[in-house]
Amino acid sequence: MARKAKMVLDKEFSIAPIDNRIYGSFIEHLGRAVYDGIYQPGHPLSNADGFRTDVIDLVKELNVPIVRYPGGNFVSNFFWEDSVGPVEERPHRLDLAWKSLEKNEVGLGEFHKWAKAANSDVMLAINLGTRGVADACNLLEYCNHPSGTKYSDLRIKHGRKDPYNIKTWCLGNEMDGPWQIGSKTADEYGKLANETAKAMKLIDPSIQFVVCGSSNRSMPTYAIWEDTVLSHTYDNVDYLSLHTYYGNRSGDSNDFLAKSDDMDAFIKEIIATCDYVKAKKRSKKTINLSFDEWNVWYHSNAADNDITENHPWQVAPPMLEDIYNFEDALLVGLMLIVLLRHADRVKVACLAQLINVIAPIMTDAKGGGSWRQTIFYPFMHASTYGRGTALLPVITSTRHDTASFGDVTDVESVAVYNEEKEEVTIFAVNRNLKEDVVLTTDVRSFEGYHVVEHIVLENEDLKAENSFGNEKVKPETVNQTTMEDGILTSMLHKASWNVIRLAK
């Protein structure tokens, strides 16, 4: 007999309107993300600018509204001046973050052009590792000031008359991490970030800032870092960043799929810390969150260590090329549900990353085509159908035991109401690996709505992978949801990602 879960959805039980930037992503100058990823001149599918059109099409399929660039760890020794002007005059540099050789063939102008082709905005990170306030101001002047100054005129000289008008800026990256070039204490970073933001807003008051939070929840200065940094920067920044990656190193899939509970706890703790600083300052301003790195990452660790230790200073070596399996897709779906359930405070999020490097999109390393990883599909479904208002689900579920998290719910779910399109979408994961669950959902507040479709991503093999020309894990439409008198009855198979769509 199937296990059971019950949920009540009401259009009045709203969490918040969903900021479309919650479906953002990330491209770093790392591995084959840029070179042989988005950019591959001479490839039969590349356009006149050298950009892979098949990759652009897949990014459009994901409908990514904003892309963080150029890092990541890379940014902490990034000299932006190297990445503008005539390509043939740009210097080659040692990338200290990933022990690679950066040729600067793709720079700020080229990436902005690519982003526009992919229907995305750019979220630009600045170097606060080895550089500081003046360099950040020069970069902003180059990007956003109309004309008549040294750096705005330099942009015009480089062939770009109109400003790039980049609106979202990251004040460095993971500055608490000892692996970071130019890492800092919370006080050092907080003071630098505040002075940088203050100066940049004199140039362009319309821009928004993301200030670095802890690199992950297990950092020794966790929460104290946020308190200190926000105490310095509160009045001049808009978002606090969060980063997290999960892996199944122990081979315990049951426990692996409970790691979204860790993400949920992380967000709640950081919200509490932000609001503590708000209270200390007696401020009316609320700091929201930018979860600008999140994903599964662990499959490629050994290969990456071999490259950096034994084969350094290559151009675009194949690093962080995790090949994702079906259980990874389930966790990505669970993490998306967590982000949507916190739509009142999480306004920006970046799946890290987008192409080849821990990515939903891969390109064949031998110059062939591109393909969708297993994690592509939950993200595509959420980005496509998860626009509107996040609804607070009143949910109860049967539970099962895990090694690290105790007993956890079988079913995790959230719903999105798109009032303009008169659509409701339920995203649900049954993370019970052994038993199906019948989900009963009360949707009587949505009078006149009917079931449009029930999409499922499932596979008997949790380790099933997709590869070029062989997609073992892909969604299908099923007849597993019925509706009677405003009550939905949905069969959620064991270990499955479900998208249940209603319309008026």
N, C-alpha and C positions, 0 to 999 in steps of 0.2 A: 504494500500500500504506500502511495506517495506521501511524503511529508507535506506540511501546509504552511502557508504564509498568508497574512491578510493585510490589506492596505486601504486607506481611505484617502481619496484625492478631492480637494475642493478648490475652486478657483480663487476663493478668498484666503486660502492658506498659502500665501506667497512668501518665498524667501527674499527674492529681489529680482529685478530685471537682470538678465545675463549680459555682461559686457562681452561683445563678440571677441575681444582680445584674449579671452580665456582659451580660445582655440589657436593661439599663437604657436610658433615653433622657433627653431634656433639653428643657425648655420655658423660654424666656427672655421677659421683657417686651421684645419686639423684633418689629417688623413686625406681621404678622397671626397670630402664634403664639397669643396669648391672645385678643385682641379680633378677632372675625370668624374665629377659629380654634376654640379650645375653647369660647369664650363668645360667643354671638350672640343676646341676648334679642330676642324678636319673630320669630325665624326659625321656620318651620313645624315644623322638626325639633328645636327646642330644648325642654328641659324647664322646669319651674317656676322653676328656679334660673338659667335662661338658658344652660345648657350644651347644646351640640349632641350629641344622642343618637347620630347617625350617626357622629360622630367618636369618641365613647366606644366604640361597637361596633367600629370599626376598630382602636382602641388595644387593645381586648380580644383582637381577632384576632391582634395582634402579641404579646400576652401579655407586657407590659412590667412587670417587678416593682418598678422604682424609677424615679423621674423627678427629675432635678436641677432646682432652681428657686431664685431667680427669674433667675439669670444665672450665668455670662456677665459680659460687660463692664458690663451694666446694674447688677449688684450693687454695684459699687465706688462708687456714689453713691446707694445705696438707703437710704431712711429707713423702716425697717420699721414704725414707729409710724404712718406715713401710710396703711398698708395694712390697718389693723384698725379696729374700731369701726363706727359707722353710716356707710354708704356716702355718704350725702348730706353728711356732715361732713368727708369726706376731702379733703385739698388736691390740687390739680393741681400737678405738678412738671415742670420741664424735665429730660428724660433726656439727660444730657451724653454718654453713650456713643454713642447712635445719633441724636442731635439730633432727638428726637421729643418729643411731649407725653404724659406719663403721667397719666391721670385717676384711677388707683387704684380703679377699679370692681371689679377682681378683686384680692384681697389674700391674705394668709396663710390665713385661714379658708376663703375661697371655693376657693382652689386645693387645700387639703387635702380639702375635700369632693369636688371634681372627681376628685382622685387616687383616693380611696376608691371612687368610682363606676366608675373605670376599672381597679379591682383593682391599684392601684399604691401603693407607699410614696413618701414625699417625702424627697429628699436635699437638705437646705437649705443654701444658700450664705450666708455672712455678709459684711458689708461691712468689709473691712480696708484699703480705699483711703482713704476720707474719715472713717472712724470707727475704733473700737478696742475695748479689752477690756471696758469698762463696758457699751457698747451691745450687744455680743455676749452678755454675761451677762444683761442685761435681756431680750433676745429669747429666750434659752433658758429663763429663768424663766417668761416668758409662755407658751411652748410646752409645757414639760414638768413644771413644778412643780405639785403637786396643788392647793394653795390656801393662803390665810392670809398671803400676801405681796402687795406692791404690784402686781406684774405678773401673778401668777397670778390674783389677784382681779380684775384688769382683764380678763383673758380670760373669767372667769366672768361679769363684767358685760356683756361683749360677746356672751353667749349660748352660750358653750362651757364646760360644767361640767367635763368630763373633759379631762385633758391630751392634747395631740396626740401625745406620745411619739415625737418624731422622733429617730431613732437615728444617722443618718449626716449629718455636717456638713462642709461645705467651708470651709476657712479662707481666704476670699478667692478671687480668680480672676486668673490670669495676671499676678501681681504684678511680674514681671520686664519686662513689656511697656511700652514708652514710650507706647503708645496708651491705657494703663490710667489711669483717674482715680486719682491717689494712688499711682502706681507706686513701687517701692522697690528699694533695693539688696538683695542677698542677706542681708547682715547685718541691715539694718533689718527686713526682712520676717521673717527667721528668729527674731529676738528677739520681735517682736510676735506672730507665730503661736504661739510657745511659751508666752508669757505668757497669751495668749487661751485656748489649749487647757487650760493648767494651771488657770486660774480656772473655766472652764466645767465641768471634771471635778469640781470641788468641789461644784457644783450637782447634776450628774447623772453619776455615775461610769460609767454603762452606755453612754454615747454613744461613737461612733467619729469620728475626724477624718481628713480628706483634706487634706494640705498641698500647696501649689502647687509643681509642678516647672516646668521650662522651658516656655514657651508653645509651642515647637516645637523640632525638632532642629537648626534652623539659627540659633538665637539665639546672639549672640556670647559669652554667659556659660554656654552649654550645658555641663552636667556639673559645672562649677565651682559653678553655682547650686545644683544638687542636693546637692553635697557640703557647701556652707556651710549651707544651710537645714536639712538633716538633722542636721548637727552641733549645731545649736541645738535642734531639736525632737524628736530621735529617741525619747526616752523617753515623749513625750506624744502622739504621733500614730500612726496605724495604716496609712495609705495615702499614697503619693506620686502626684500627678496627672500624666498625660501628655495632650497635645492634638496632633492632627495632622489636616490636611485636604490632599487631593490634587486636582489638576485636570489636564486635557489641553489646556493652553494652546498647546502646539506642534503639536497635531493629529496626534501620533504615537501611535496607539492601541496599537501593539505595546509601546512604551515605557511608556505609561500603565498597562497591566496588569501591569507589573513593579514598580510602586510599592509593592505590598504587601511586597516585599523590604526596602524602606526602613523600613516599619513594624516588621518583624521585627527589623531591626538596632537600631532605636530602643529597643524593649523590652529587648533583650539588653544594650545599653549602660547603660540605666537600672538594670536588675537588678544589673549589675556595680558601679555607683556606690553603690547602696543597700548592697550587701554589703561594699563598701570601708569605708563609714562604720560598719557593724556590726563589722567587724574592728578599726577604730580604737578603738571604744568597748569592745571585748571583750564585746559584748552577746550575749545568748542570744535576743534578740528579732529577728524578721525583719519588715522593712517590705515590705508587698505594694503592688500597683499599682492605681490607679483611672484607667483610660483614659477619662476622663469627657467628652472631646469627640473624636469621630472621624467622618469622612464625606468625601464628594466635595463640593467647594465651589469654583466658579469661574464658572459660567454667568451669574450675576446681577451680577457685580462692577461693570460699567459703569453699569447702572441704579441700583445702590445709591449709587454716587458722585454721580450726578446728583441723587438725592433729598436726600442729606445736604448737598451743596454749594449746590444751587439751590432746594430746596423743603423747608427745615428746619421743625421744630416742628409736624409733622402728628401727628394721633392715628392710630396703627396704619397707617403707610404700607406699601405692598407691597414690603418689603425682603427680600433674600436668598431670593427665590423661584426658586431653581434648578429648572428643568424637566429631570428626569433622563432620560438615554437608556439604551439597552441596555448599552453598555460600562460605564457607571457602575454598573449593577447587578452586572456581573461583578467590578468592583473591590471593591464592598461585600462580595460573597461571599468574595473573596480575603482581605479584611481580617478578616472573621469567622473564617476558618480560622486566621489568625495569632493572633487573640485566644484561640481554643480551644486552640491548641498551646502557649500559655503560661498555661493554666488553673491551674498551680501557683503563679503569682505575680500574675496579673491576676484580681482578685476582683470588681471593679466596672468596668463600662464603660458609656458613654452615647453612643448614636448621636445626633449633634447635627444637627438637632433632630427634633421629632416631628410638628408640624403647620405647614404652609405655609412655614416658614422652614427652608431646606435640609432638607427633610422627606420621609419616605415617604408621608405623608398630606397631601392638598391639599383645600381647599374652594374652590368656585367663588366668585370675588370678587363676582359679581353677585347673590349670595344663593341660588344653586342648591344642588346636592348636593355630595358629597365623592367623592374617587377615590384609587386606589392608584397611586403612582408606581412606576417600574420597580424601584427599590431596595427597595420594600416586600417583595418576594417572598423574596429570600435571607434577609433578617432574620426574616421570619415562619417560614421553614423551620427556620432555626437555633434560634430561640426555641421552636418547637414540638417539634422532634425532638432538640435538642441539650442535653437535660437528663440528667444522670447523671455518668459518669466519662469524661474525655477520655482516649483511648488514643493512645499514641505510635506513629505509623505508621513502619514500616521501609520506605522507599520509594526507588525509583530511577526515573528518568524520562528520556526523550529531552529534548533541550534546543534552544533557538533563541536567536539573537542579538538584542540590543536596543541602542539608541543610548547609554543612560546606565548600564545595569546589566550590560553584557557578556552572556554567555550565561546564560540562566535556564531553569528547568525548564518543560517543557510543562504538566505536571500538578502542582497543589498540592492537598493533601488532608489531612483529619483524620477521625477516627472517634470516636463517642460510644457508650458502653455503658451502657444503662439496665438495671441488674440486676433492679430491682423489676418492671419491665414485661417483662423478658426480650426486649429489643430492642437491635439494633445499627444505627446510622445512619452511613453514610459520606457526607461532604460533599467534593465534588471539583470543581475548575474546570480545564477545559482552556483555557489562555490562549494556545495557539497559534492564530493567526488564520487559518491557511491549511490545516491538516491535522487530521484526526481522530486520536484516540489510543485504542488498546485498552489498558484497564487490567485487569491480572490481579491478583486479591487473594486471598491465602491466609487463609481464615477457619476453618481446621480446628480451632482451639481452641474454636470455638462449635459444638459438636456438636449436631445436631438442629435447627439454624436453617435457614430457607428465605427466599427472596427474597419480600418483600411487594410492593414497587413500586420503580420507578425514575422519579423526577420530574426533568424537564429544563426549564430556562429558556434559550431560544435564539432567535435572530432573525438572518436573513441581513443585516439592516441594523444595524450597530453604533450608528447614530445614531437608531434608532427610539425614539419617545417614547410615553408614555401621556398621555391628556388626559381631561377630563370627558366621559364617554359614549363614549370611543373608546380601548379598551385594546389596544394593538398588541403589548405585551410581557407575556405571562402564562405561567405554567407549564403543562406538560401531562405526562401519564403515558405512558411509552413502554415498549416491549419491547426494551430494549437491554442487559439483564443476564441472564445464565444462570448456573447453579450446578451443578457436578459434582464429587463427592468432596471437598467442602469448598473448592473453588476457584471464585471468581467471575470471570466474564469480562464486562467492561462496555465497550460502545462509547461513548466520550466524543466527541461531535461537536466540531468546531473551535468555539472561542469559546462555551463552554457552562458553565452552572452545573448541577451534578448532585447529586441527593439519592437515595442508594441505601439502602433500608430492608430490614433483615432481622429476623425474629422467630422464636422457638422454637415 
